[in-house]
Amino acid sequence: MSQPTATVPLGDDAQHLVDEFERLSPFVNGGWDHNAWYHPWLLRHVPRPCELALDVGSGGGRFTRELARRAGYVFGLDLSPLTVAVAERLTAQLGGPDNLEFVVGDLHDLELPPATFDCIVTIACLHHLDLDAAYRQLAAALRPGGILLVLDLLRSERPRDVWRELLAWPLARLLQLKHTGRLIEPRARRRAWREHGEDDAQQLTVTEVRALAERALPGAQVRRRLLWRYSLVWQKP
Ligand SMILES: C[S@@+](CC[C@H](N)C(=O)[O-])C[C@H]1O[C@@H](n2cnc3c(N)ncnc32)[C@H](O)[C@@H]1O
C-alpha cells in the first residue's frame, strides 16, 4: 500500500455490505455523530511521529482528514465506492489535506503489507467483520511499536448496563443539539441508520470483545464507552 493503489477488487461475499453502505452514502456528510465525540481522545493516542497511518472503514473521511493533520501520509480504506467518492468530494470541498488517499477495498480480501503502518485506526467498522481475524490482520500490518486504535459498536449487557443506557440517551440528545443544532436527526437519516442497525447482527458485548482481544492483542486496553461503544488501544511489541 505504500505505492498508492486506486482500487482493490472486492470479494463476492462483500456485495451485500457494499449495497448497504451505498444506500447509506447520501446520508454521509462528514458531520458530527456519536463517533466524532471520541475523535479527540483517539487523536491523543496517535503516536508521534507517525509517518504512515491507515483508517479502515473510513466512511466520509472526517476522521481520516483529522488523522492526516497528525501523520505524514494516511490511507483511508473503505468497501463502498460511493462512500469513497463522497469522502474524496468532501476532502476537495474542504481544500484538503492532501497527504491522504482513499482506497476502495474489503479488509477481508486485502493483503496489507506486513509491519508497515505506525498507526491503524478503525471506527464503527469492525463489527461487520470477523473480529478475531481483523485484529490479527491489523496487528500484522503495524510496525513494531505501532498503535492500533479501535472504536466500535457494542451490545449492552443487561441488567448491568441499564444505568449506562439511562445516562447515554439524554447525553446523546444534548450532544446532538450542541453539535448539529437539532435534538434529533432528520427522519430519513434516522430510518436509514435504524434499518442498517437491524442488519448489525455481529455486535459483541464488552466481555466478548475483551476475551477476543486478550488472545489476538495481548495487553490491549479495552474500555466500555458511554455512547454504545468500546475503545481499544494496543501497542505492538
Ligand atoms: C458506520 S461506517 C463508519 C465510517 C467512519 N469510520 C466514521 O466513523 O464515520 C462503517 C464503514 O465501514 C466500511 N466497511 C464495512 N466493512 C468493511 C470492510 N470489510 N472493509 C473496508 N471497509 C468496510 C463501510 O463501507 C462504511 O463506510
The ligand as a MOL file (V3000), in Angstrom:
LIG
                    3D

  0  0  0     0  0            999 V3000
M  V30 BEGIN CTAB
M  V30 COUNTS 27 29 0 0 0
M  V30 BEGIN ATOM
M  V30 1 C -20.5920 3.0900 10.0580 0
M  V30 2 S -19.4330 3.4960 8.8240 0 CHG=1
M  V30 3 C -18.1950 4.3980 9.7570 0
M  V30 4 C -17.3950 5.3020 8.8760 0
M  V30 5 C -16.3270 6.1300 9.5650 0
M  V30 6 N -15.2910 5.2950 10.1500 0
M  V30 7 C -16.9190 7.0600 10.5780 0
M  V30 8 O -16.6020 6.9430 11.7460 0
M  V30 9 O -17.7190 7.9320 10.1820 0 CHG=-1
M  V30 10 C -18.5840 1.9480 8.5080 0
M  V30 11 C -17.7640 1.9930 7.2490 0
M  V30 12 O -17.0220 0.7760 7.1670 0
M  V30 13 C -16.9900 0.3450 5.8260 0
M  V30 14 N -16.7250 -1.1040 5.8090 0
M  V30 15 C -17.5490 -2.0850 6.2430 0
M  V30 16 N -16.9690 -3.2940 6.0620 0
M  V30 17 C -15.7530 -3.0620 5.5050 0
M  V30 18 C -14.6920 -3.9090 5.0570 0
M  V30 19 N -14.7830 -5.2410 5.1470 0
M  V30 20 N -13.5730 -3.3380 4.5320 0
M  V30 21 C -13.5000 -1.9860 4.4230 0
M  V30 22 N -14.4760 -1.1270 4.8230 0
M  V30 23 C -15.6000 -1.6560 5.3510 0
M  V30 24 C -18.3520 0.7350 5.2760 0
M  V30 25 O -18.3690 0.8520 3.8570 0
M  V30 26 C -18.6260 2.0720 5.9840 0
M  V30 27 O -18.2590 3.1940 5.2190 0
M  V30 END ATOM
M  V30 BEGIN BOND
M  V30 1 1 1 2
M  V30 2 1 2 3
M  V30 3 1 2 10
M  V30 4 1 3 4
M  V30 5 1 4 5
M  V30 6 1 5 6
M  V30 7 1 5 7
M  V30 8 2 7 8
M  V30 9 1 7 9
M  V30 10 1 10 11
M  V30 11 1 11 12
M  V30 12 1 11 26
M  V30 13 1 12 13
M  V30 14 1 13 14
M  V30 15 1 13 24
M  V30 16 1 14 15
M  V30 17 1 14 23
M  V30 18 2 15 16
M  V30 19 1 16 17
M  V30 20 1 17 18
M  V30 21 2 17 23
M  V30 22 1 18 19
M  V30 23 2 18 20
M  V30 24 1 20 21
M  V30 25 2 21 22
M  V30 26 1 22 23
M  V30 27 1 24 25
M  V30 28 1 24 26
M  V30 29 1 26 27
M  V30 END BOND
M  V30 END CTAB
M  END
